[in-house]
Amino acid sequence: MEIYHRARLVAGVREIIYNNVEQLSQRWNRTEAITLWEKVLFICGVFNILISGYIIGGYPQIFHYWYTGQLLYLLPIRYYTFYKRDSHLFLADLCYAVNILCMCTIWLCPRSTRLFIGTYCLAFGNNAISITMWRSLMVFHSLDKVTTVFIYVMPCVALHCLVHLMPPDLQQERFPAIWAIKMLAPSLRVQDSLLAMTVWSTVPYLIWQLAYYFMVTVRQREKIAAGSPTSFTWLRKRYAQTTIGRVMLSLPESLQEPAFMMLQYIYILLTCLPCLIWFRNRYASATFLIVVFFGSVYNGATFYSELFRKRNKNEEESVG
């Protein structure tokens, strides 16, 4: 009987060890798979930058094809991942609407000067500056973070190629609105150009803002109250300790979101003002894009340095 109990005890211990080893092996395999996926993403991210730079320098007239193809690939993935995390209300933000406007400008209405002006101002204004506002990171091993930078930066790069790098004859044939504005721009006074930019960037913004209010703020009110994040709730939490945040939070709750909308519109107008410089001067436009891209790379470098610092600290503690 004692031998029987010992045998059962040994079998039980063996089963426990086997299960622990099996769990450890599965966890290791998952870690290896994740690591391999991150390596693949990192390589693809680096090559994406290299290919984009090559197209800009050698074949800028086809860059809008490259931009469109990537947008059609990345947006469905972004929708799927955001929906799984219950963050899909972020997809109604203005930066995504600007990408849709850019697609309309390129493929549907290349003759509309008003649409182009609105798209250009919102891309070089709202989207470009949002790199700083949202502290976007160029982290190559994260498809989510790379997609965010893409959403902000790529419309600007595509429009830069169409405005400044495309041959004039091809521009006149394929994008007559851009060609007509460039031909007319030298004869316009600065105040006339700024007025046109203000008006035609305000129109699509107001259309988007009204649609956002009724489709998200009103219709999704219960989901938002249950915890689904939006840009308004995120910014209210993030900037709660800043001067503007304190002022907004001091208002009655019913007035906080209208105040946020008004603040966002002022932000849109202010960021659109320099767009006249970017449109008239290709070197100023290129410099601006480099600065914007540098901001995302700097944020990514900060992320990596903090990650390595924590990893080294954990290794030192484990050794100690």
C-alpha positions as CSV (number, residue, x, y, z in Angstrom):
1,M,0.0,0.0,0.0
2,E,2.8,2.4,0.9
3,I,4.5,1.7,-2.5
4,Y,1.2,2.4,-4.2
5,H,0.9,5.8,-2.5
6,R,4.5,6.7,-3.3
7,A,3.8,5.8,-6.9
8,R,0.7,8.0,-7.0
9,L,2.7,10.8,-5.3
10,V,5.5,10.6,-7.9
11,A,3.0,10.5,-10.7
12,G,1.2,13.6,-9.3
13,V,4.5,15.5,-9.0
14,R,5.5,14.4,-12.5
15,E,2.1,15.6,-13.9
16,I,2.5,19.0,-12.1
17,I,6.0,19.4,-13.5
18,Y,4.8,18.3,-16.9
19,N,2.0,20.9,-16.9
20,N,4.3,23.6,-15.7
21,V,6.8,22.8,-18.5
22,E,4.0,22.7,-21.0
23,Q,2.7,26.1,-19.9
24,L,6.2,27.5,-20.0
25,S,6.8,26.1,-23.4
26,Q,3.5,27.6,-24.7
27,R,4.4,31.0,-23.2
28,W,7.8,30.8,-24.7
29,N,6.4,30.0,-28.1
30,R,4.0,32.9,-27.8
31,T,6.9,35.2,-26.8
32,E,8.9,33.9,-29.8
33,A,6.0,34.5,-32.1
34,I,5.5,38.0,-30.8
35,T,9.2,38.8,-31.1
36,L,9.3,37.5,-34.7
37,W,6.2,39.6,-35.6
38,E,7.8,42.7,-34.1
39,K,11.0,42.0,-36.1
40,V,9.0,41.7,-39.3
41,L,7.1,45.0,-38.5
42,F,10.4,46.8,-37.7
43,I,11.9,45.7,-41.0
44,C,8.7,46.7,-43.0
45,G,8.6,50.0,-41.2
46,V,12.2,50.9,-42.1
47,F,11.8,49.8,-45.7
48,N,8.6,51.8,-45.9
49,I,10.6,54.9,-45.1
50,L,13.3,54.0,-47.6
51,I,10.8,53.3,-50.4
52,S,8.8,56.4,-49.6
53,G,12.0,58.5,-49.8
54,Y,13.0,56.9,-53.1
55,I,9.6,57.6,-54.7
56,I,9.7,61.2,-53.5
57,G,13.1,61.7,-54.9
58,G,12.8,59.7,-58.1
59,Y,9.2,59.4,-59.0
60,P,7.1,62.0,-57.1
61,Q,4.4,61.9,-59.8
62,I,3.3,58.4,-58.6
63,F,3.6,59.0,-54.8
64,H,-0.2,59.4,-54.5
65,Y,-0.5,55.8,-55.7
66,W,1.8,54.7,-53.0
67,Y,-0.1,56.7,-50.4
68,T,-3.5,55.4,-51.6
69,G,-2.4,51.8,-51.5
70,Q,-1.1,52.0,-48.0
71,L,-4.2,53.8,-46.8
72,L,-6.4,51.1,-48.2
73,Y,-4.3,48.5,-46.5
74,L,-3.9,50.2,-43.1
75,L,-7.3,51.6,-42.4
76,P,-9.2,48.3,-42.3
77,I,-6.5,47.0,-39.9
78,R,-6.9,50.1,-37.8
79,Y,-10.7,49.7,-37.7
80,Y,-10.4,46.1,-36.6
81,T,-7.8,46.7,-33.8
82,F,-9.7,49.8,-32.5
83,Y,-13.0,47.9,-32.5
84,K,-11.5,45.1,-30.5
85,R,-10.2,47.6,-27.9
86,D,-13.5,49.5,-27.9
87,S,-11.7,52.6,-29.2
88,H,-13.5,52.7,-32.5
89,L,-15.0,56.1,-31.8
90,F,-11.6,57.6,-32.4
91,L,-12.0,56.7,-36.1
92,A,-14.5,59.6,-36.4
93,D,-11.8,62.1,-35.6
94,L,-10.8,64.9,-38.0
95,C,-7.5,63.3,-39.0
96,Y,-9.3,60.4,-40.6
97,A,-11.7,62.8,-42.3
98,V,-8.8,64.6,-43.8
99,N,-7.5,61.4,-45.3
100,I,-10.9,60.9,-46.9
101,L,-10.8,64.5,-48.2
102,C,-7.4,63.8,-49.6
103,M,-8.7,60.7,-51.5
104,C,-11.6,62.8,-52.9
105,T,-9.1,65.5,-54.0
106,I,-6.9,63.0,-55.7
107,W,-9.3,60.6,-57.3
108,L,-12.8,62.0,-57.4
109,C,-12.7,65.8,-57.7
110,P,-9.2,66.9,-59.0
111,R,-10.8,69.9,-60.6
112,S,-12.3,71.4,-57.4
113,T,-10.1,74.3,-56.2
114,R,-12.2,74.8,-53.1
115,L,-11.9,71.1,-52.1
116,F,-8.2,71.2,-52.6
117,I,-7.7,74.4,-50.5
118,G,-9.7,72.9,-47.7
119,T,-7.9,69.6,-47.8
120,Y,-4.5,71.2,-48.1
121,C,-5.0,73.5,-45.1
122,L,-6.5,70.8,-42.9
123,A,-3.7,68.4,-43.8
124,F,-0.8,70.8,-43.2
125,G,-2.6,72.4,-40.3
126,N,-4.6,69.9,-38.1
127,N,-2.9,66.7,-39.2
128,A,0.7,67.8,-39.2
129,I,0.5,69.6,-35.8
130,S,-1.3,66.7,-34.3
131,I,2.0,64.9,-34.2
132,T,2.8,67.2,-31.3
133,M,-0.7,67.4,-29.9
134,W,-1.0,63.6,-29.6
135,R,2.7,62.9,-29.1
136,S,2.7,60.3,-31.9
137,L,5.7,57.9,-31.9
138,M,7.6,56.5,-34.8
139,V,8.1,53.1,-33.2
140,F,8.8,50.7,-36.1
141,H,7.9,47.5,-34.3
142,S,4.4,48.7,-33.5
143,L,2.0,48.7,-36.5
144,D,-0.5,50.7,-34.4
145,K,2.0,53.6,-33.8
146,V,3.3,53.5,-37.3
147,T,-0.3,53.7,-38.6
148,T,-0.9,56.8,-36.4
149,V,2.1,58.6,-37.8
150,F,1.0,57.6,-41.3
151,I,-2.5,59.0,-40.8
152,Y,-1.0,62.4,-39.7
153,V,2.0,62.7,-42.1
154,M,1.2,60.9,-45.3
155,P,-1.5,63.3,-46.6
156,C,0.9,66.2,-46.2
157,V,3.7,64.3,-48.1
158,A,1.3,63.3,-50.9
159,L,0.1,66.9,-51.3
160,H,3.6,68.2,-51.2
161,C,4.5,65.9,-54.1
162,L,1.4,67.0,-56.1
163,V,2.0,70.7,-55.5
164,H,5.8,71.1,-55.7
165,L,7.3,68.0,-57.3
166,M,5.0,67.0,-60.1
167,P,5.9,68.2,-63.6
168,P,3.7,71.2,-64.6
169,D,2.3,69.6,-67.8
170,L,1.3,66.4,-65.9
171,Q,-0.1,68.6,-63.1
172,Q,-2.2,70.6,-65.5
173,E,-3.6,67.4,-67.1
174,R,-4.1,65.3,-64.0
175,F,-4.7,67.9,-61.2
176,P,-6.1,71.0,-62.9
177,A,-7.2,72.5,-59.6
178,I,-3.7,72.6,-58.2
179,W,-2.3,73.9,-61.4
180,A,-4.9,76.7,-61.6
181,I,-4.3,77.8,-58.0
182,K,-0.5,77.8,-58.6
183,M,-1.0,80.0,-61.7
184,L,-3.3,82.3,-59.9
185,A,-1.5,82.5,-56.6
186,P,1.3,85.0,-57.6
187,S,-1.3,87.6,-58.6
188,L,-3.4,87.3,-55.4
189,R,-2.7,89.5,-52.4
190,V,-1.8,87.7,-49.2
191,Q,-5.0,88.7,-47.4
192,D,-7.1,87.4,-50.3
193,S,-5.2,84.0,-50.1
194,L,-5.6,83.9,-46.4
195,L,-9.3,84.6,-46.7
196,A,-9.8,81.9,-49.2
197,M,-7.9,79.4,-47.0
198,T,-9.9,80.4,-43.9
199,V,-13.2,80.0,-45.7
200,W,-12.6,76.8,-47.5
201,S,-11.0,75.1,-44.6
202,T,-13.8,76.2,-42.3
203,V,-16.5,74.6,-44.6
204,P,-15.3,71.0,-44.4
205,Y,-14.4,71.4,-40.8
206,L,-17.9,72.6,-39.9
207,I,-19.5,69.7,-41.9
208,W,-17.3,67.2,-40.0
209,Q,-18.0,68.9,-36.7
210,L,-21.7,68.8,-37.1
211,A,-21.6,65.2,-38.3
212,Y,-19.4,64.2,-35.4
213,Y,-21.6,65.9,-32.9
214,F,-24.8,64.1,-34.0
215,M,-23.2,60.7,-35.0
216,V,-20.9,60.4,-32.0
217,T,-21.6,62.8,-29.2
218,V,-25.4,62.4,-29.3
219,R,-26.0,58.9,-30.8
220,Q,-23.1,57.2,-28.8
221,R,-23.8,59.0,-25.6
222,E,-24.5,55.9,-23.6
223,K,-21.3,54.1,-24.9
224,I,-19.2,57.2,-24.0
225,A,-20.8,57.3,-20.5
226,A,-20.0,53.6,-20.1
227,G,-16.3,54.3,-20.8
228,S,-15.7,54.2,-24.6
229,P,-13.0,56.9,-25.1
230,T,-13.3,59.7,-27.6
231,S,-10.8,62.5,-28.5
232,F,-12.7,64.9,-26.2
233,T,-12.6,62.6,-23.1
234,W,-9.0,61.7,-23.8
235,L,-7.8,65.3,-24.1
236,R,-9.9,66.4,-21.1
237,K,-8.1,63.8,-19.0
238,R,-4.6,64.4,-20.5
239,Y,-4.6,68.2,-20.3
240,A,-6.6,68.4,-17.0
241,Q,-3.6,69.9,-15.2
242,T,-2.8,72.6,-17.8
243,T,-4.2,76.1,-17.7
244,I,-6.6,75.5,-20.6
245,G,-7.7,72.2,-19.1
246,R,-8.4,73.8,-15.8
247,V,-10.4,76.6,-17.4
248,M,-12.5,74.1,-19.5
249,L,-13.1,71.8,-16.5
250,S,-14.2,74.8,-14.4
251,L,-17.2,75.3,-16.8
252,P,-20.5,73.5,-16.3
253,E,-20.4,70.1,-17.7
254,S,-23.0,71.0,-20.4
255,L,-20.7,73.7,-21.7
256,Q,-17.4,71.8,-21.7
257,E,-17.8,70.1,-25.0
258,P,-19.1,73.2,-26.9
259,A,-16.1,75.0,-25.4
260,F,-13.8,72.2,-26.7
261,M,-15.4,72.6,-30.2
262,M,-14.7,76.3,-30.2
263,L,-11.2,75.8,-29.0
264,Q,-10.6,73.2,-31.7
265,Y,-11.9,75.6,-34.3
266,I,-9.5,78.3,-33.1
267,Y,-6.8,75.7,-33.3
268,I,-7.8,74.8,-36.9
269,L,-7.6,78.5,-37.9
270,L,-4.3,79.2,-36.3
271,T,-2.6,76.1,-37.8
272,C,-4.0,77.0,-41.3
273,L,-2.4,80.4,-41.3
274,P,1.2,79.2,-42.2
275,C,-0.1,77.0,-45.0
276,L,0.2,79.8,-47.5
277,I,4.0,79.7,-46.9
278,W,4.1,75.9,-47.4
279,F,2.0,76.2,-50.6
280,R,4.1,79.0,-52.2
281,N,7.6,77.7,-51.3
282,R,8.6,74.1,-51.9
283,Y,11.7,74.4,-49.6
284,A,9.7,75.9,-46.8
285,S,7.2,73.0,-47.3
286,A,9.9,70.4,-47.3
287,T,11.5,71.9,-44.2
288,F,8.2,71.9,-42.4
289,L,7.6,68.2,-43.2
290,I,11.1,67.3,-42.0
291,V,10.4,69.1,-38.7
292,V,7.1,67.3,-38.3
293,F,8.6,63.9,-39.1
294,F,11.5,64.6,-36.8
295,G,9.0,65.2,-34.0
296,S,7.6,61.7,-34.4
297,V,11.1,60.2,-34.6
298,Y,12.1,62.1,-31.5
299,N,9.1,60.8,-29.6
300,G,9.9,57.3,-30.8
301,A,13.5,57.7,-29.6
302,T,12.3,58.8,-26.2
303,F,10.0,55.7,-26.1
304,Y,12.9,53.4,-26.9
305,S,15.3,55.0,-24.5
306,E,12.7,54.7,-21.7
307,L,12.0,51.1,-22.6
308,F,15.7,50.2,-22.6
309,R,16.2,52.1,-19.3
310,K,13.5,50.0,-17.6
311,R,14.8,46.8,-19.2
312,N,18.3,47.4,-17.9
313,K,17.0,48.3,-14.5
314,N,15.0,45.1,-14.3
315,E,18.1,43.1,-15.4
316,E,20.2,44.8,-12.7
317,E,17.6,44.0,-10.1
318,S,17.3,40.4,-11.2
319,V,21.1,40.0,-11.1
320,G,21.4,41.7,-7.7
